[in-house]
Amino acid sequence: MILALMGTLTAEAQRMDDVTDHSKYIKVVDEYVPAPGQFINTMPPYEEGDDANKMAQKCTEYLANNQRDMVCLGGYGGYITFHFDHSIANVKGQKDVLILGNCTFENNSEPGIVMVSKDVNNNGLPDDPWYELKGSADVDSVGKVVYGYSITYSRPITEEYDGKTSEISKDITIEKYIPWEDNRGGAGYMHKNRFHEQTYYPQWVSENQITFGEQTLLPRNATNTGSYTQENWLLKSLAWGYVDNKPNADQDASSFDFDNAVEVVSRTPVEIDFVDFIRVYTGINQDCGWIGETSTEIMGAEDLHLDTSIQRIKDALAGVESIKKETTTDGEFYDLQGRKIKAPGKGLYIKNGKKYIIK
């Protein structure tokens, strides 16, 4: 009986806030977990006493309702998670969401990878399975992309620079600063420069190490076309599929199709009808001399077919007659995998062969 019910659960996971007019723009930033970087603690600014929730709230103030302020994700792996006031429908044959970065011209790319998730357990939190939206590197950089990549950054022992000063020009110096190690035997430093002298390690993080794991590492895209004393860095744009990769004016290049969802490591295609949470993380681990680490920036996002999303949610919910507001937890409740629940809390359950939402 439970197996027969599972096929209808996708309709029940749709979310639509009870508002008069729905917005196509970001509503809330759920998580802000940046890697260290030269703009961390400044975009948005950290203030003494801020914690992770407060920093996420600041990101909401920067990005929600099409504010278009800029949030920096730091070096490789740093990420941001956000949602809208409704689930975004996957419309076949169309791009589904626009995500803006700060790439101002071609070959000024700091590519961010997009991940999507559906609120299957209906608890309003980004704790369900995540899938990656594949990009052009899956096709044109076969053998160069690393899947299942992990990196760990360590807090500097002191705020004194670690290492000798490297003269880049008479006005610029860079110094070894944040040590990192990865799961492929690699190690190095994130460098610090004179233009950004604040702490690069997120100041609201109490742990002395930050790890980002089981993600995709894109090939390095930076080339110094100048000289050692007069650097000129070219950050080649990838063909398609990444945030902060091409100018925002190129809307198609800054838009993403949920049909490109895949399992993160196996790259197995995944069909997803609605998306509730979107995550963007910096996809390259590289340091570019005096301009510093490659770090994805984000300036906002929007549902590219708001009216269709809302209508599809209404259609889906209209076809689910067994959803009820359960006022008591008496009786036998099961989770969506058929396991008996002793003390059900808020969420989606099966009881007597029917599906219930406890609110």
Solvent accessible surface area in square Angstrom, and as a share of the most:
residue,aa,sasa,rsa
1,M,166,0.74
2,I,48,0.24
3,L,159,0.79
4,A,82,0.63
5,L,27,0.13
6,M,69,0.31
7,G,66,0.63
8,T,65,0.38
9,L,12,0.06
10,T,70,0.41
11,A,22,0.17
12,E,2,0.01
13,A,2,0.01
14,Q,10,0.05
15,R,43,0.16
16,M,61,0.27
17,D,32,0.17
18,D,149,0.77
19,V,69,0.40
20,T,134,0.78
21,D,120,0.62
22,H,37,0.17
23,S,37,0.24
24,K,75,0.32
25,Y,50,0.19
26,I,1,0.01
27,K,88,0.37
28,V,50,0.29
29,V,5,0.03
30,D,40,0.21
31,E,47,0.21
32,Y,7,0.02
33,V,53,0.30
34,P,3,0.02
35,A,0,0.00
36,P,0,0.00
37,G,0,0.00
38,Q,10,0.05
39,F,57,0.24
40,I,0,0.00
41,N,11,0.06
42,T,59,0.34
43,M,35,0.16
44,P,1,0.00
45,P,58,0.37
46,Y,48,0.18
47,E,104,0.46
48,E,168,0.75
49,G,70,0.67
50,D,18,0.09
51,D,75,0.39
52,A,57,0.44
53,N,121,0.62
54,K,74,0.31
55,M,0,0.00
56,A,9,0.07
57,Q,91,0.40
58,K,17,0.07
59,C,0,0.00
60,T,27,0.16
61,E,100,0.45
62,Y,55,0.21
63,L,1,0.00
64,A,7,0.06
65,N,104,0.53
66,N,52,0.26
67,Q,105,0.47
68,R,108,0.40
69,D,62,0.32
70,M,60,0.27
71,V,0,0.00
72,C,0,0.00
73,L,0,0.00
74,G,0,0.00
75,G,2,0.02
76,Y,1,0.01
77,G,0,0.00
78,G,0,0.00
79,Y,37,0.14
80,I,0,0.00
81,T,0,0.00
82,F,0,0.00
83,H,28,0.12
84,F,3,0.01
85,D,11,0.06
86,H,1,0.00
87,S,0,0.00
88,I,2,0.01
89,A,0,0.00
90,N,6,0.03
91,V,13,0.08
92,K,128,0.54
93,G,77,0.74
94,Q,95,0.42
95,K,72,0.31
96,D,0,0.00
97,V,0,0.00
98,L,8,0.04
99,I,1,0.01
100,L,10,0.05
101,G,1,0.01
102,N,42,0.21
103,C,5,0.03
104,T,101,0.59
105,F,122,0.51
106,E,89,0.40
107,N,48,0.25
108,N,46,0.23
109,S,0,0.00
110,E,32,0.14
111,P,0,0.00
112,G,0,0.00
113,I,0,0.00
114,V,0,0.00
115,M,14,0.06
116,V,0,0.00
117,S,0,0.00
118,K,17,0.07
119,D,3,0.01
120,V,61,0.35
121,N,56,0.29
122,N,38,0.19
123,N,61,0.31
124,G,36,0.35
125,L,100,0.50
126,P,23,0.15
127,D,82,0.43
128,D,16,0.08
129,P,81,0.51
130,W,42,0.15
131,Y,42,0.16
132,E,4,0.02
133,L,3,0.02
134,K,69,0.29
135,G,1,0.01
136,S,2,0.01
137,A,1,0.01
138,D,33,0.17
139,V,109,0.63
140,D,92,0.47
141,S,19,0.12
142,V,118,0.68
143,G,78,0.75
144,K,141,0.60
145,V,16,0.09
146,V,36,0.21
147,Y,61,0.23
148,G,8,0.08
149,Y,5,0.02
150,S,21,0.13
151,I,1,0.01
152,T,33,0.19
153,Y,2,0.01
154,S,28,0.18
155,R,78,0.28
156,P,13,0.08
157,I,176,0.90
158,T,73,0.42
159,E,95,0.43
160,E,134,0.60
161,Y,79,0.30
162,D,69,0.36
163,G,43,0.41
164,K,182,0.77
165,T,67,0.39
166,S,44,0.28
167,E,103,0.46
168,I,8,0.04
169,S,33,0.21
170,K,188,0.80
171,D,96,0.50
172,I,24,0.12
173,T,6,0.04
174,I,17,0.09
175,E,17,0.07
176,K,89,0.38
177,Y,2,0.01
178,I,0,0.00
179,P,43,0.27
180,W,31,0.11
181,E,115,0.52
182,D,27,0.14
183,N,76,0.39
184,R,140,0.51
185,G,79,0.76
186,G,26,0.25
187,A,71,0.55
188,G,23,0.22
189,Y,74,0.28
190,M,11,0.05
191,H,47,0.21
192,K,6,0.03
193,N,4,0.02
194,R,127,0.46
195,F,114,0.48
196,H,47,0.21
197,E,114,0.51
198,Q,49,0.22
199,T,29,0.17
200,Y,0,0.00
201,Y,1,0.00
202,P,0,0.00
203,Q,87,0.39
204,W,34,0.12
205,V,32,0.18
206,S,97,0.62
207,E,107,0.48
208,N,99,0.51
209,Q,109,0.49
210,I,17,0.08
211,T,84,0.49
212,F,8,0.03
213,G,37,0.36
214,E,107,0.48
215,Q,18,0.08
216,T,1,0.01
217,L,28,0.14
218,L,5,0.03
219,P,33,0.21
220,R,163,0.59
221,N,18,0.09
222,A,27,0.21
223,T,75,0.44
224,N,50,0.25
225,T,77,0.45
226,G,39,0.37
227,S,56,0.36
228,Y,141,0.54
229,T,89,0.52
230,Q,134,0.60
231,E,22,0.10
232,N,91,0.47
233,W,64,0.22
234,L,71,0.35
235,L,10,0.05
236,K,133,0.56
237,S,13,0.08
238,L,27,0.13
239,A,58,0.45
240,W,104,0.36
241,G,9,0.09
242,Y,6,0.02
243,V,1,0.00
244,D,5,0.03
245,N,2,0.01
246,K,40,0.17
247,P,29,0.18
248,N,43,0.22
249,A,102,0.79
250,D,62,0.32
251,Q,95,0.42
252,D,95,0.49
253,A,18,0.14
254,S,6,0.04
255,S,8,0.05
256,F,6,0.03
257,D,25,0.13
258,F,0,0.00
259,D,58,0.30
260,N,35,0.18
261,A,1,0.01
262,V,5,0.03
263,E,70,0.31
264,V,23,0.13
265,V,78,0.45
266,S,76,0.49
267,R,43,0.16
268,T,72,0.42
269,P,104,0.66
270,V,30,0.17
271,E,162,0.73
272,I,13,0.07
273,D,58,0.30
274,F,13,0.05
275,V,2,0.01
276,D,4,0.02
277,F,2,0.01
278,I,1,0.01
279,R,32,0.12
280,V,0,0.00
281,Y,0,0.00
282,T,0,0.00
283,G,0,0.00
284,I,0,0.00
285,N,18,0.09
286,Q,13,0.06
287,D,46,0.24
288,C,1,0.01
289,G,11,0.11
290,W,78,0.27
291,I,56,0.28
292,G,3,0.03
293,E,9,0.04
294,T,2,0.01
295,S,2,0.01
296,T,0,0.00
297,E,4,0.02
298,I,0,0.00
299,M,42,0.19
300,G,1,0.01
301,A,6,0.05
302,E,23,0.10
303,D,1,0.01
304,L,53,0.26
305,H,19,0.08
306,L,39,0.19
307,D,117,0.61
308,T,48,0.28
309,S,0,0.00
310,I,21,0.11
311,Q,96,0.43
312,R,95,0.35
313,I,0,0.00
314,K,103,0.44
315,D,85,0.44
316,A,23,0.18
317,L,64,0.32
318,A,80,0.62
319,G,63,0.61
320,V,21,0.12
321,E,161,0.72
322,S,24,0.16
323,I,49,0.25
324,K,96,0.41
325,K,150,0.63
326,E,24,0.11
327,T,137,0.80
328,T,60,0.35
329,T,68,0.39
330,D,102,0.53
331,G,59,0.57
332,E,93,0.41
333,F,1,0.00
334,Y,59,0.23
335,D,23,0.12
336,L,14,0.07
337,Q,115,0.51
338,G,26,0.25
339,R,149,0.54
340,K,120,0.51
341,I,48,0.24
342,K,200,0.85
343,A,89,0.69
344,P,15,0.09
345,G,41,0.39
346,K,161,0.68
347,G,7,0.06
348,L,10,0.05
349,Y,26,0.10
350,I,4,0.02
351,K,26,0.11
352,N,125,0.64
353,G,19,0.19
354,K,97,0.41
355,K,10,0.04
356,Y,21,0.08
357,I,17,0.08
358,I,16,0.08
359,K,142,0.60
